[in-house]
Amino acid sequence: MAIWTPDLTGRTGPKYRKLADAIADAVAKGELRPGTCLPPHRILAYEISMSANTTSRAYAECVKTGLLCAETGRGTFVRINPRGQAQGTPADLYRPVAGPIDFSSNLPFPGSSGRYLAHTLGELSRSRDLQAFMDYQKKPGLAHHLAAGTDWLAGMGVPATAGRTIVTCGAQHGIMAALMAATRPGDLLLTEALTYAPVMAMASRMDLKIRPIAMDENGILPDALASVCRSHPVKAVYLTPTIQTPTTATLDSERRKAVAGMAKTYDFILIEDDVYGPLRPDVKTPIAAFSPEHTVYISSTSKCLAPGLRVAFLYAPEKLVPQLSRAIQLSCWMPPPLMVEIVSQWLADGTAEKLKTLQYQEAAHRQSMAGEIFSGQAFRADPCGFHVWLPLPSPWETHDFCRAAADQGIKLAPGSLFATDGRNDPGAVRISLSHEPDRERVRQGVKTLAALLQLQSPQDGWVI
Ligand SMILES: Cc1ncc(COP(=O)(O)O)c(C=O)c1O
């Protein structure tokens, strides 16, 4: 049997560190499954042309961090709960690796941000007076945090300046702050006909009227937007133009420019939620670049670095900066400076790039796996995205399909969850490939769904 060998390409640092990182990534991706016995360190050393001391040091490092356990006379194994046991971390901080296969939420692919965090916290505690991060901050945030955010936004193609950069506790908080800043109860908010569900809940809590804009497979139809704007006073429009939730569509430049033009003509604030933008190596020019005085552009670190950081950067039109700053103050006073410091360090020391690359690579792998299994089936996906949008062939109804999948131990997000008007069932499901730690479980889950699609109807035996 072929022995497991690590992928060391593109890794930096001393050799033992490269190997330890490769082991951790293989565990995170499910290539090395819990309970797997690693090759004896001398054999691995021979296979990958390292010294036995180096492989032994890498194994020892992984044992120290709780990823592996060494059993005298038996070998070195991947821990059953690899990340938790050594530190006694509560089990509910981890994504389950058994039980139902969870395709229902768009978490980032499991990665190695925890290991980078350990390193960064160590460095921070040695290099800075941490007391500085424990105080209330003077608004609008520490200068070097705003500078880091401004560089990040500029990298996304936004005409950013420190005076227009605002830090929030994630994109969700950014959307809420933008709605607080741009609208009043009773105002009209437009969204794509299928959209990120929490926005509907926020609009309802803020007493906003909400209306859908018609879409095709490439995103919203500018003519449909213009038609609503001509007949109603529109205050704000919320869009996810890149790898749209849930349809995966990315709006082309022509439509982006058309939307920007309408924001100026009809004087609404566009809330451009670009949470998935940083996942694409080929950055698309954001709508904010075409209508900088009418767009709140939101870019989060959640999907490409780690959602637990709760850090997003907003670009704001000049006229909205005071209201947005006030909304941040009222909702949380300030994002925790320690978290923004971690992000700033990761942007400066290259960690952010490494983590993004891991997300691209895992997305490419899982999307191509799903694409092969679904071949011959109509579905939509983006090679850099976390999810697949699967229109259901007749006579499947969304509800029956989700129930049949649940009977097979698979959790899905029904398309109706995303319908702005709350009534239209798009007859499709969103399949998030990113939540499950183990690639093999993803493969099994997608295969089960593909088999389910082949059935003519729920009466064929899957559902009772
Ligand atoms: C479209 C969209 N916007 C915003 C968010 C929230 O992101 P954050 O974790 O930065 O608050 C999500 C998370 O799933 C999302 O899918």
The ligand as an SDF file (V2000), in Angstrom:
LIG
                    3D

 16 16  0  0  0  0  0  0  0  0999 V2000
  -23.7220   36.9740    1.6520 C   0  0  0  0  0  0  0  0  0  0  0  0
  -23.2240   37.0500    3.0580 C   0  0  0  0  0  0  0  0  0  0  0  0
  -23.0710   38.2560    3.6400 N   0  0  0  0  0  0  0  0  0  0  0  0
  -22.6340   38.3770    4.9010 C   0  0  0  0  0  0  0  0  0  0  0  0
  -22.3080   37.2680    5.6440 C   0  0  0  0  0  0  0  0  0  0  0  0
  -21.8390   37.4640    7.0640 C   0  0  0  0  0  0  0  0  0  0  0  0
  -20.4460   37.5520    7.0770 O   0  0  0  0  0  0  0  0  0  0  0  0
  -19.6600   37.9220    8.4090 P   0  0  0  0  0  0  0  0  0  0  0  0
  -19.2330   36.6420    9.0430 O   0  0  0  0  0  0  0  0  0  0  0  0
  -18.4890   38.7290    7.9510 O   0  0  0  0  0  0  0  0  0  0  0  0
  -20.5710   38.6940    9.2940 O   0  0  0  0  0  0  0  0  0  0  0  0
  -22.4510   35.9940    5.0900 C   0  0  0  0  0  0  0  0  0  0  0  0
  -22.1470   34.7970    5.8860 C   0  0  0  0  0  0  0  0  0  0  0  0
  -22.5340   33.7050    5.5910 O   0  0  0  0  0  0  0  0  0  0  0  0
  -22.9090   35.8840    3.7620 C   0  0  0  0  0  0  0  0  0  0  0  0
  -23.0440   34.6910    3.1730 O   0  0  0  0  0  0  0  0  0  0  0  0
  1  2  1  0
  2  3  1  0
  2 15  2  0
  3  4  2  0
  4  5  1  0
  5  6  1  0
  5 12  2  0
  6  7  1  0
  7  8  1  0
  8  9  2  0
  8 10  1  0
  8 11  1  0
 12 13  1  0
 12 15  1  0
 13 14  2  0
 15 16  1  0
M  END
$$$$
